[in-house]
Amino acid sequence: MNEQASGALVFYSAVDIGQDWKSALQAAHPGLDVRIARAGDGHVEGDPEEVRYALVWKPPHGFFARFPNLKLVINLGAGVDALVARDDLPDVPVTRLSDPNMSQMMASFVLFCVLRHARDIPTFERAQREGRWHYVHPRTAAEIRVGVLGLGDLGAAAALELARHGFDVRGWSRTPKALEGVSCFHGLEALPGFLAGSEIVVVMLPLTPETRGLMNAERLAHLPRGAKFINVARGPVVDEAALIAALRSGHIAEATLDVFEVEPLPVGSPLWAMDNVLVTPHLASIAIPRTAAPQIVENIRRIEAGEPVLNQVDPRRGY
């Protein structure tokens, strides 16, 4: 896309580096006017009527109303729950990023989490803190059943990576899916059996009205006693109080949690002090400016040409 775009793009994120995104976008399309909004209040220099596109992560309420000629909103990531839940979202196409590098980053993080539990690393960490030599005989990957809950772009990539490493992988999704080397289940009626057969479960579902609180006490109880639990999706998919209770009782032996009901995780959360829980600060996968910029530029081209955009979100479904 070498021609001058017909308007400016505004960037907002309080956690991402705006200049990195500006450089990547202008490398992909040198004529693009990129304006970085101020973190916090979202103030933008220049005439707001010139803004046609918004690349955002959790902008302040009322942000979009400043730009009367907006044609496209791009969510700065794969998960769009925070964006589509807003009551000030403009009636324009909304897209999410679908970058193979994001999928690769997520798949590698999930592989790390699964390997950590599969090879009993938390057990050895506890033994080391106690100055105790403790041997646990290793098991092969093929002996360990890993369930991936959610088979979208990121979940499918993670499931395939786990299968490539030899794990006995099963996947669950709302609708039927087929992945080579992965036993696929679908529908709520199949969920209890899927969970019961998963020694390590990885939550990778989007947050929608249907998935909010999906992993409640009843469904956590379907997991075999001593199961390992990993959540790299969204905190509210899981009933956090029920998860804490399951971890305390030993029904769930260990957990690796990258996402939480409230973020940052409050200082008073019991999860901080649990030696069978690893807490990471929502970093399993991030959008990468250099590799994501071309698809953003392509969608701008499509908007200007009157063509359907790629990776469009249906706000009613939540993804």
C-alpha positions in Angstrom: 0.0 0.0 0.0 2.0 3.0 -1.2 -0.7 5.6 -1.8 -1.5 8.2 0.7 -4.2 7.0 3.1 -7.3 9.3 3.2 -7.0 10.0 6.9 -5.0 9.6 10.1 -4.7 6.7 12.4 -4.8 7.3 16.2 -3.0 5.0 18.5 -3.9 4.5 22.2 -2.5 2.2 24.8 -1.3 2.8 28.3 0.9 -0.3 28.2 2.3 -0.5 24.7 5.0 1.7 23.2 3.4 4.1 20.8 6.5 5.1 19.0 7.3 1.4 18.2 3.9 1.0 16.6 4.2 4.3 14.7 7.5 3.3 13.3 6.2 -0.1 12.2 3.1 1.2 10.7 4.9 3.9 8.7 7.5 1.3 7.5 4.5 -0.7 6.2 2.9 2.4 4.7 5.2 5.4 4.6 2.3 7.8 3.8 0.2 7.0 6.9 -0.3 9.8 9.4 0.0 8.1 12.9 -1.0 10.2 15.9 -0.2 8.8 19.4 -2.8 9.6 22.0 -1.7 10.5 25.5 -2.0 7.7 28.0 -4.7 8.3 30.6 -6.9 11.0 29.1 -6.4 10.0 25.5 -5.7 13.5 24.3 -4.6 13.7 20.6 -2.9 16.6 18.8 -4.3 17.7 15.5 -7.8 17.9 13.9 -9.9 15.0 15.2 -12.0 15.1 12.0 -8.9 13.9 10.1 -8.8 10.6 12.1 -10.2 7.6 10.2 -8.7 4.6 12.0 -8.1 3.8 15.6 -5.6 1.2 16.9 -6.4 0.9 20.6 -6.0 -1.1 23.8 -8.5 -0.1 26.5 -8.9 3.6 25.7 -10.8 5.9 28.2 -14.6 6.0 28.0 -15.8 8.5 25.3 -12.5 8.2 23.4 -14.1 7.3 20.1 -16.7 10.1 20.2 -13.9 12.6 19.6 -13.5 11.3 16.0 -16.7 11.8 14.0 -15.2 10.4 10.8 -13.9 7.1 12.2 -14.1 4.2 9.7 -12.3 1.4 11.5 -11.4 0.3 15.0 -8.5 -2.2 15.4 -8.1 -3.9 18.8 -4.5 -4.1 19.9 -4.4 -7.8 20.5 -6.4 -11.0 19.9 -8.8 -10.8 22.8 -11.5 -8.3 22.3 -13.7 -8.7 25.4 -12.8 -5.4 26.9 -13.5 -3.6 23.6 -16.9 -5.2 22.6 -18.2 -4.8 26.2 -18.1 -1.0 25.9 -21.2 1.1 25.5 -19.4 3.7 23.5 -18.1 1.6 20.6 -18.8 3.3 17.3 -20.9 1.6 14.5 -17.9 0.9 12.3 -16.0 -2.4 11.5 -14.0 -3.7 14.5 -11.0 -6.0 13.8 -8.6 -7.9 16.0 -5.0 -8.8 15.3 -4.2 -12.3 14.1 -0.5 -12.5 13.8 1.4 -15.8 13.5 4.1 -14.4 15.7 1.5 -13.8 18.5 0.4 -17.4 18.1 4.0 -18.7 18.2 4.7 -16.6 21.4 1.6 -18.0 23.0 2.3 -21.6 21.9 5.8 -21.4 23.4 4.5 -20.0 26.7 1.9 -22.7 26.9 4.5 -25.3 26.2 6.7 -23.9 29.0 3.8 -24.1 31.4 2.8 -27.6 30.4 6.4 -28.9 30.6 6.9 -27.2 34.0 4.0 -29.3 35.4 4.7 -32.4 33.3 8.3 -32.6 34.6 7.3 -31.9 38.2 9.4 -28.7 38.4 7.2 -27.1 41.2 7.9 -30.2 43.3 11.6 -29.8 42.9 11.4 -26.1 43.6 9.7 -26.8 46.9 12.2 -29.5 47.7 15.1 -27.1 47.0 13.6 -24.4 49.4 13.5 -27.1 52.1 17.1 -28.3 51.3 15.7 -31.8 50.5 16.8 -34.1 47.7 13.6 -35.5 46.2 13.4 -37.8 43.2 10.3 -38.1 41.0 10.6 -40.6 38.2 10.0 -38.8 34.9 7.1 -39.8 32.6 7.1 -39.6 28.8 5.0 -36.9 27.1 2.8 -39.5 25.6 1.7 -40.7 29.0 0.4 -37.2 30.0 -3.0 -36.1 28.8 -3.2 -32.4 28.2 -6.6 -30.7 27.5 -6.7 -27.3 25.7 -10.0 -25.5 26.4 -10.6 -23.3 23.4 -9.4 -24.0 19.8 -9.3 -20.5 18.2 -6.2 -19.2 16.5 -4.1 -19.2 19.7 -5.6 -22.3 21.2 -5.1 -24.4 18.0 -1.5 -23.2 17.7 -0.8 -24.2 21.3 -2.6 -27.6 20.9 -0.6 -28.4 17.7 2.7 -27.4 19.4 2.0 -29.7 22.4 1.1 -32.6 20.1 4.3 -32.0 18.2 6.2 -32.5 21.5 4.5 -35.8 21.9 1.8 -35.1 24.5 -1.6 -36.8 24.4 -3.5 -33.7 23.5 -7.3 -33.2 23.5 -9.1 -30.0 22.6 -12.5 -28.6 23.4 -14.4 -25.9 21.5 -17.9 -24.7 21.2 -18.3 -25.9 17.7 -16.6 -28.9 15.9 -12.9 -28.5 15.0 -10.4 -30.9 13.5 -6.7 -30.7 14.3 -4.1 -33.3 13.2 -2.8 -35.2 16.3 -5.4 -33.7 18.6 -8.6 -35.5 19.9 -11.3 -32.8 19.5 -14.4 -32.5 21.6 -17.2 -29.9 21.2 -20.3 -28.6 22.9 -21.2 -28.3 26.6 -22.4 -31.9 26.8 -18.9 -33.1 26.0 -17.2 -30.7 28.5 -17.4 -33.0 31.7 -15.8 -35.9 29.9 -13.2 -33.7 28.3 -12.2 -32.3 31.7 -12.3 -35.7 33.4 -9.7 -36.9 30.9 -7.3 -34.0 31.2 -4.4 -34.3 33.6 -3.2 -30.8 32.7 -5.8 -28.4 31.4 -5.0 -25.1 29.6 -7.7 -22.5 29.4 -7.6 -20.6 26.1 -11.2 -19.5 25.6 -12.2 -15.9 24.7 -14.2 -14.1 27.3 -17.9 -13.9 26.1 -21.2 -13.9 27.9 -21.2 -17.7 27.3 -17.7 -18.3 28.7 -17.8 -16.0 31.7 -17.6 -18.2 34.8 -17.6 -21.3 32.7 -15.0 -23.0 34.8 -17.0 -22.9 38.1 -16.7 -25.2 41.1 -18.9 -27.8 39.4 -16.7 -28.0 36.3 -13.4 -27.8 38.2 -14.7 -30.8 40.2 -14.8 -32.8 36.9 -11.0 -32.6 36.7 -9.2 -35.6 38.1 -7.8 -35.2 41.6 -4.3 -33.8 41.4 -4.8 -32.1 38.1 -2.7 -29.1 37.0 -4.5 -25.9 35.8 -3.2 -23.3 33.4 -5.0 -20.1 32.5 -3.6 -17.9 29.7 -7.0 -16.6 28.4 -9.0 -14.3 30.5 -9.5 -14.3 34.3 -13.3 -14.1 34.4 -13.6 -17.4 32.4 -12.7 -19.0 35.7 -14.4 -18.7 39.1 -11.3 -17.6 41.0 -12.7 -18.3 44.5 -13.6 -21.8 43.4 -10.2 -22.3 41.9 -8.5 -21.2 45.1 -10.7 -23.6 47.1 -9.7 -26.4 44.7 -6.0 -25.6 45.1 -6.3 -25.5 48.9 -8.1 -28.9 49.0 -5.5 -30.5 46.7 -8.2 -31.4 44.1 -6.1 -29.2 41.8 -2.5 -29.8 42.7 -0.9 -26.8 40.9 -1.7 -23.9 38.8 0.1 -21.5 36.4 -2.0 -18.3 36.1 -1.3 -15.5 33.7 -4.7 -13.8 33.9 -7.0 -13.0 36.8 -10.5 -11.6 37.6 -8.9 -8.3 38.7 -5.7 -7.1 37.1 -3.2 -6.3 38.4 -3.8 -9.1 40.9 -4.7 -7.3 44.2 -2.0 -7.4 47.0 -4.4 -9.2 49.3 -5.1 -12.1 46.9 -4.3 -15.5 48.5 -2.9 -16.6 45.2 0.3 -14.6 45.9 1.2 -16.8 48.9 0.3 -20.2 47.5 3.4 -22.3 46.9 1.5 -24.4 44.3 0.7 -21.4 42.1 2.9 -19.5 39.7 1.6 -16.0 39.0 2.7 -14.2 35.8 1.5 -10.6 34.9 -0.6 -11.2 31.7 2.3 -11.6 29.3 1.8 -15.0 27.6 1.5 -13.3 24.2 1.6 -9.7 23.0 1.1 -8.0 19.7 4.3 -7.4 17.9 4.5 -4.1 15.9 6.8 -5.2 13.1 4.8 -8.3 12.1 1.3 -7.0 12.9 1.6 -3.7 11.1 1.1 -5.2 7.5 -2.3 -6.6 8.4 -3.4 -3.3 9.8 -2.3 -1.5 6.7 -4.1 -4.1 4.6 -7.3 -3.5 6.4 -7.0 0.2 5.9 -6.5 -0.4 2.2 -9.7 -2.6 2.2 -11.7 0.1 4.0 -10.6 2.7 1.4 -11.4 0.3 -1.4 -14.8 -0.7 0.0 -13.8 -4.3 0.5 -14.5 -6.5 3.5 -11.9 -6.3 6.3 -9.9 -9.2 7.6 -10.4 -10.6 11.2 -13.6 -8.7 11.8 -15.2 -9.1 15.2 -18.9 -9.6 15.8 -19.6 -7.6 19.0 -22.7 -9.6 19.6 -20.8 -12.8 19.9 -17.9 -11.2 21.7 -15.2 -12.4 19.3 
